Amino acid sequence: MQERIDAFFEFIYDRQEIWHKRSYLKQPAPWTSDPILNTYKFCNVYRELDAGTQAVCRYLQKPEIAPQVKLFNLTAYRFFNRRDTIEKLFGGLLNPYDFDFSALEQRFDECKRRENIFSNAYLIASRPFDPAYRPHDKHIQILLMLNSLAARIDDYYRALQISTAADGLAVIRRFVKFAGPFLSGQILLDATYAGDIVNYTADDFLVVGPGAHWGLNIIFGKKLNKAEADAACRRLYSMQEQRFSDLKRRTGKDWINIRWNNSAYPNTPYLCLHDIQNSLCEFRKYWRLKAQEKAKKRYFKAQS
């Protein structure tokens, strides 16, 4: 188990070093000698550094945009989870106070004929919101759900604004049909970036997704139940300083030199609780590839 814990923290370092060399130092490729990291695409260690989250944050950081509008758009975005959704399909920011279902239905139908409009990063429930209208078209059912949510956006915002970190996920699940535990967590994480939607951070709550749970099973060598997985993730979070210190002593790899230097990031200079969870999911993919398991289509070849 200790060796796998060490491997997990070294994976975090090696993935972050790629970002540091590529985006901070502006060095040319290759950014790593690891054949797996050099061949396949993995999410950034910090969620905020991924392109999709940055696309959302460009709007979340603007004080002139009403928090209700931010909340509606970040909720809508995560159901499709593609970085160009806001610009290409939403046509800019959606207005919950003037939601045009018919126009969006036409735009999405046209785009769907040319390309995939959903990310394959995670699955969205396919049960219909309205079985009476195009029940087999997932994008239409999501638009119908958003049309209904638009009428309740003020109540949704107020409930989330007064929520605590312990009940924020329940608020989202109450208002947003189709939002299970994992997707609710993604929406709530986006809400923490806005500054005017919730009063807590990504370090204050935890949703262990299925990929991360699998990663924990690998590290701890047994099948953990939900409570055990939650505790194990928090355990890894709490041991970062010691483990990165050990990594530096063993290999010379110094986390402090490559970390994302953002004073507003929770738990600086180490990863917040959610990013430990996210890294577990990526580590699971890395570990399986290292074991020479067949790469499913969820693994993406790195772009040159």
C-alpha positions as CSV (number, residue, x, y, z in Angstrom):
1,M,0.0,0.0,0.0
2,Q,2.8,2.4,0.9
3,E,4.4,2.0,-2.5
4,R,1.1,2.8,-4.2
5,I,0.6,5.9,-2.1
6,D,4.1,7.0,-3.1
7,A,3.2,6.2,-6.8
8,F,0.0,8.3,-6.5
9,F,1.9,11.4,-5.2
10,E,4.6,11.0,-7.8
11,F,1.9,10.8,-10.5
12,I,0.5,14.1,-9.2
13,Y,3.9,15.7,-9.4
14,D,4.7,14.4,-12.9
15,R,1.3,15.5,-14.3
16,Q,1.7,19.0,-12.8
17,E,5.2,19.3,-14.0
18,I,3.9,18.9,-17.6
19,W,1.6,21.9,-17.0
20,H,4.4,23.8,-15.4
21,K,6.8,23.3,-18.3
22,R,4.2,23.8,-21.0
23,S,2.0,26.6,-19.7
24,Y,4.2,28.4,-17.2
25,L,7.7,28.0,-18.6
26,K,6.5,27.9,-22.2
27,Q,8.9,25.1,-23.0
28,P,8.5,23.1,-26.3
29,A,7.4,19.5,-26.1
30,P,8.2,16.9,-24.9
31,W,7.4,17.9,-21.3
32,T,7.9,14.5,-19.8
33,S,9.9,11.3,-20.4
34,D,7.1,9.2,-19.0
35,P,5.8,7.2,-22.0
36,I,2.2,7.0,-20.7
37,L,2.0,10.7,-19.8
38,N,3.6,11.5,-23.1
39,T,1.1,9.4,-25.1
40,Y,-2.2,9.9,-23.4
41,K,-4.2,12.9,-22.3
42,F,-4.9,13.3,-18.6
43,C,-6.8,16.1,-16.8
44,N,-4.8,18.7,-15.1
45,V,-4.1,18.2,-11.4
46,Y,-5.8,21.5,-10.7
47,R,-9.4,21.5,-12.0
48,E,-9.2,25.2,-12.6
49,L,-6.5,24.8,-15.1
50,D,-8.5,22.6,-17.5
51,A,-9.9,24.3,-20.5
52,G,-13.5,23.6,-19.8
53,T,-13.4,25.0,-16.4
54,Q,-11.5,28.0,-17.6
55,A,-14.2,28.6,-20.3
56,V,-16.8,28.7,-17.5
57,C,-14.6,30.9,-15.2
58,R,-14.2,33.6,-17.9
59,Y,-17.9,34.4,-17.2
60,L,-17.9,33.6,-13.5
61,Q,-15.2,36.2,-12.7
62,K,-17.2,39.1,-14.3
63,P,-18.9,41.1,-11.5
64,E,-21.3,42.7,-14.0
65,I,-23.0,39.4,-14.6
66,A,-25.8,38.6,-12.1
67,P,-25.1,35.6,-9.9
68,Q,-28.4,34.0,-10.9
69,V,-27.2,34.2,-14.6
70,K,-23.9,32.7,-13.6
71,L,-25.5,29.9,-11.7
72,F,-27.9,29.0,-14.5
73,N,-25.1,28.9,-17.1
74,L,-22.7,26.9,-15.1
75,T,-25.5,24.4,-14.4
76,A,-26.4,24.2,-18.1
77,Y,-22.7,23.9,-19.1
78,R,-22.0,20.9,-17.0
79,F,-24.7,18.8,-18.6
80,F,-22.9,19.1,-21.9
81,N,-19.3,19.6,-20.5
82,R,-17.8,20.8,-23.8
83,R,-15.6,23.9,-23.8
84,D,-17.2,25.4,-26.8
85,T,-20.8,24.9,-25.6
86,I,-21.2,28.5,-24.3
87,E,-19.9,30.1,-27.5
88,K,-21.1,27.7,-30.2
89,L,-24.4,26.3,-28.9
90,F,-25.5,28.7,-26.2
91,G,-24.7,31.6,-28.4
92,G,-23.1,33.4,-25.5
93,L,-24.6,33.4,-22.0
94,L,-28.1,32.0,-21.6
95,N,-30.6,34.3,-20.1
96,P,-32.8,32.5,-17.6
97,Y,-35.3,35.4,-17.6
98,D,-35.7,35.1,-21.3
99,F,-35.0,31.4,-22.1
100,D,-35.8,30.7,-25.7
101,F,-36.3,26.9,-25.9
102,S,-37.4,26.9,-29.6
103,A,-34.3,28.7,-30.7
104,L,-32.0,26.5,-28.7
105,E,-33.8,23.4,-29.9
106,Q,-33.1,24.4,-33.5
107,R,-29.5,25.3,-32.8
108,F,-28.7,22.0,-31.0
109,D,-30.5,19.9,-33.6
110,E,-28.4,21.5,-36.4
111,C,-25.2,21.0,-34.4
112,K,-26.0,17.4,-33.5
113,R,-26.2,16.5,-37.1
114,R,-22.6,17.5,-37.6
115,E,-20.8,16.6,-34.4
116,N,-21.1,15.1,-30.9
117,I,-22.5,17.8,-28.5
118,F,-21.7,15.9,-25.3
119,S,-18.4,15.3,-23.7
120,N,-17.7,11.7,-22.8
121,A,-16.0,12.6,-19.6
122,Y,-19.0,11.3,-17.6
123,L,-22.5,10.0,-18.3
124,I,-25.7,12.0,-17.9
125,A,-29.0,10.3,-17.0
126,S,-31.0,9.5,-20.1
127,R,-34.4,9.3,-18.5
128,P,-36.8,11.9,-20.1
129,F,-37.8,15.1,-18.4
130,D,-40.9,15.2,-20.5
131,P,-41.8,11.8,-21.9
132,A,-44.4,13.4,-24.1
133,Y,-41.9,15.4,-26.3
134,R,-39.0,13.8,-28.1
135,P,-38.2,11.5,-25.1
136,H,-35.3,9.8,-26.9
137,D,-33.4,13.0,-27.6
138,K,-31.2,13.6,-24.6
139,H,-30.2,17.1,-25.6
140,I,-33.9,18.1,-25.9
141,Q,-34.7,16.6,-22.5
142,I,-31.9,18.7,-20.9
143,L,-33.2,21.8,-22.7
144,L,-36.7,21.1,-21.3
145,M,-35.2,20.7,-17.9
146,L,-33.3,24.0,-18.2
147,N,-36.5,25.7,-19.4
148,S,-38.2,24.6,-16.2
149,L,-35.2,25.6,-14.1
150,A,-35.2,29.0,-15.6
151,A,-38.6,29.7,-14.0
152,R,-37.2,28.9,-10.6
153,I,-33.7,30.4,-10.9
154,D,-34.2,33.0,-8.2
155,D,-35.3,30.3,-5.7
156,Y,-32.5,28.1,-6.8
157,Y,-30.0,30.9,-6.2
158,R,-31.3,31.9,-2.9
159,A,-31.3,28.4,-1.6
160,L,-27.8,27.8,-2.7
161,Q,-26.6,31.2,-1.3
162,I,-27.7,30.4,2.2
163,S,-26.6,26.8,2.1
164,T,-23.7,25.4,4.0
165,A,-21.0,23.1,2.5
166,A,-22.8,20.2,4.1
167,D,-26.1,20.8,2.3
168,G,-25.2,22.5,-0.9
169,L,-25.3,19.2,-2.9
170,A,-28.8,18.5,-1.6
171,V,-29.9,22.0,-2.8
172,I,-28.7,21.3,-6.3
173,R,-30.3,17.9,-6.5
174,R,-33.6,19.4,-5.3
175,F,-33.7,22.0,-8.0
176,V,-31.8,20.3,-10.9
177,K,-33.4,17.1,-12.2
178,F,-30.9,14.6,-13.7
179,A,-28.1,16.0,-11.3
180,G,-26.9,12.9,-9.4
181,P,-24.2,13.1,-6.7
182,F,-21.3,13.4,-9.0
183,L,-22.8,16.0,-11.4
184,S,-24.1,18.0,-8.4
185,G,-20.6,18.1,-7.1
186,Q,-19.3,19.5,-10.4
187,I,-21.9,22.2,-10.4
188,L,-21.2,23.1,-6.8
189,L,-17.4,23.3,-7.5
190,D,-18.1,25.8,-10.3
191,A,-20.3,27.8,-8.0
192,T,-17.4,28.1,-5.5
193,Y,-15.3,30.0,-8.2
194,A,-17.9,32.7,-8.7
195,G,-17.5,34.5,-5.4
196,D,-21.1,35.5,-5.1
197,I,-23.1,32.3,-5.2
198,V,-21.8,30.2,-2.2
199,N,-19.7,31.1,0.9
200,Y,-17.5,28.1,0.9
201,T,-14.7,26.6,-1.2
202,A,-13.7,23.3,-3.0
203,D,-11.9,22.4,0.2
204,D,-15.1,22.2,2.3
205,F,-17.0,19.3,0.7
206,L,-16.2,16.0,-1.0
207,V,-17.9,13.9,-3.6
208,V,-15.9,10.7,-4.4
209,G,-16.8,9.9,-8.0
210,P,-16.7,6.3,-9.4
211,G,-13.3,6.8,-11.0
212,A,-11.8,8.2,-7.8
213,H,-13.3,5.3,-5.8
214,W,-11.7,2.9,-8.2
215,G,-8.4,4.7,-7.7
216,L,-8.7,4.4,-4.0
217,N,-9.4,0.6,-4.3
218,I,-6.2,0.3,-6.3
219,I,-4.1,2.3,-3.8
220,F,-5.5,0.6,-0.6
221,G,-5.6,-2.8,-2.2
222,K,-9.2,-3.6,-1.4
223,K,-12.8,-2.7,-2.3
224,L,-13.8,0.2,-0.1
225,N,-17.4,1.1,0.7
226,K,-18.6,4.6,0.3
227,A,-17.7,5.7,3.9
228,E,-14.3,4.1,3.6
229,A,-13.6,5.7,0.3
230,D,-14.5,9.1,1.7
231,A,-12.2,8.6,4.7
232,A,-9.4,7.3,2.5
233,C,-9.6,10.3,0.2
234,R,-9.4,12.6,3.2
235,R,-6.5,10.6,4.5
236,L,-4.5,11.2,1.3
237,Y,-5.4,14.9,1.5
238,S,-4.0,15.2,5.0
239,M,-0.7,13.5,4.2
240,Q,0.3,15.7,1.3
241,E,3.0,17.7,3.1
242,Q,4.8,14.6,4.4
243,R,4.4,12.7,1.1
244,F,5.7,15.5,-1.1
245,S,8.6,16.0,1.4
246,D,9.4,12.2,1.1
247,L,9.2,12.5,-2.7
248,K,11.7,15.3,-2.8
249,R,14.0,13.4,-0.5
250,R,13.8,10.2,-2.7
251,T,13.8,11.7,-6.2
252,G,14.7,15.4,-6.0
253,K,11.2,16.3,-7.3
254,D,10.1,19.4,-5.4
255,W,6.4,20.0,-5.5
256,I,6.7,23.6,-4.2
257,N,8.7,24.5,-7.4
258,I,6.0,23.4,-9.8
259,R,2.7,23.9,-7.9
260,W,0.1,26.4,-9.2
261,N,1.0,29.6,-7.4
262,N,-2.4,31.1,-6.7
263,S,-2.9,32.6,-3.3
264,A,-6.7,32.4,-3.7
265,Y,-6.6,28.6,-4.2
266,P,-7.8,26.7,-1.1
267,N,-5.2,24.7,0.8
268,T,-2.2,26.5,-0.8
269,P,0.5,25.2,-1.3
270,Y,-1.0,21.8,-1.5
271,L,-4.1,20.4,-3.4
272,C,-7.6,21.0,-2.1
273,L,-9.8,18.1,-1.2
274,H,-11.5,18.0,-4.6
275,D,-8.3,18.0,-6.6
276,I,-7.1,15.0,-4.6
277,Q,-10.3,13.3,-5.6
278,N,-9.9,14.3,-9.2
279,S,-6.3,13.1,-9.3
280,L,-7.4,9.7,-8.0
281,C,-9.6,9.3,-11.0
282,E,-6.7,10.2,-13.3
283,F,-4.3,7.9,-11.4
284,R,-6.7,5.0,-11.9
285,K,-6.4,5.5,-15.7
286,Y,-2.6,5.9,-15.4
287,W,-2.3,2.7,-13.3
288,R,-4.3,0.6,-15.7
289,L,-2.3,1.8,-18.7
290,K,0.9,1.1,-16.9
291,A,-0.4,-2.4,-16.2
292,Q,-0.9,-2.7,-20.0
293,E,-4.6,-2.9,-19.8
294,K,-6.3,-2.0,-23.0
295,A,-7.0,1.7,-23.4
296,K,-10.7,2.4,-23.9
297,K,-11.9,5.3,-25.9
298,R,-12.2,7.5,-22.8
299,Y,-8.4,7.7,-23.1
300,F,-7.4,10.4,-25.6
301,K,-4.1,10.4,-27.5
302,A,-2.2,13.5,-26.7
303,Q,-2.1,16.2,-29.5
304,S,1.3,17.0,-30.9
